[in-house]
Amino acid sequence: MLDEPRSGRLAAWGNALLAGLVSPDEAAHRIADDDAVHRVEGLPGEEAPVGLTLALGRLRTLGARGLWVALPAPGHPLGLCGPPEFNARALEAEEAVLAPGAGLGLIPERYEAGPEGGTGPDVHVEVVWRCLPVREAPPADVPSLGEAERELAEALREATELLSKLDVAGSGPVAQAALEAYRARAEAGRQVLAPGYPPRAVRVLELAQRVGALIDIAQQAGGDGREHGAAVSSSEIAARAEALRPVERTARRAQVAAYNSAVEERERHRG
């Protein structure tokens, strides 16, 4: 959960563009981030894949009032509203973007090119967003920002307690790297959300990412403070995953609440 979902970037900067707060070029640049290129395939009226700027403009003309994020997991269709075909593909990708008003949803497919085992600039990443019809219905299980913030406070306590019980408070190279990556991003002062989002949404998303960092550490570390190995049985790993599941679900719900808050705020003012 340390990595920002592509659906989050698409929704956040797409919402800022639809609200007239950023230019099309800036929105496309922010959405792509470190990826080489993003294209959208299956847009009504377009026979071939198109770039992000054209796609976002087309969604606006099709009636999109904004963009919502879905972060589903097995047994938890978070943010989805059907139909089953779209839900199944979104669940496989573990993320999606919905465009209420246009009746469309977008699911990212990631393609890599480069040397085997390569990382960073050695890997060329292209993303194709598949556009499919969705129902005009309330998304599943999305809390308000206030609810998400209250739930996260408890989830943070639970994750911290679990780390303490496991004696894995940052020990082990993989766990330590995960924690340092989170700290570096936080200290960099990066823009967590796009213009147009309320400060509370930024606070909720940052806290959700912090909880996600703790979950990653707890999942990667063994009972002796090292990564999974002979010291940890399969039953112990399964028990740990079960204990972390409610905390992880809370963090995902909070992420969706934060990303969707700009659209909900505009809908509330519209009235």
HELIX and SHEET records of a PDB file:
HELIX    1   1 ARG A    6  LEU A   18  1                                  13    
HELIX    2   2 PRO A   24  ALA A   32  1                                   9    
HELIX    3   3 LEU A   52  THR A   61  1                                  10    
HELIX    4   4 PRO A   84  ALA A   93  1                                  10    
HELIX    5   5 GLY A  120  ASP A  122  5                                   3    
HELIX    6   6 LEU A  145  LEU A  166  1                                  22    
HELIX    7   7 PRO A  173  GLU A  187  1                                  15    
HELIX    8   8 PRO A  199  GLN A  220  1                                  22    
HELIX    9   9 SER A  234  ARG A  270  1                                  37    
SHEET    1   A 6 VAL A  50  GLY A  51  0                                        
SHEET    2   A 6 VAL A  37  GLU A  41 -1                                        
SHEET    3   A 6 HIS A 124  PRO A 133  1                                        
SHEET    4   A 6 LEU A 104  ALA A 113 -1                                        
SHEET    5   A 6 ALA A  96  ALA A  99 -1                                        
SHEET    6   A 6 TRP A  68  ALA A  70 -1                                        
END                                                                             
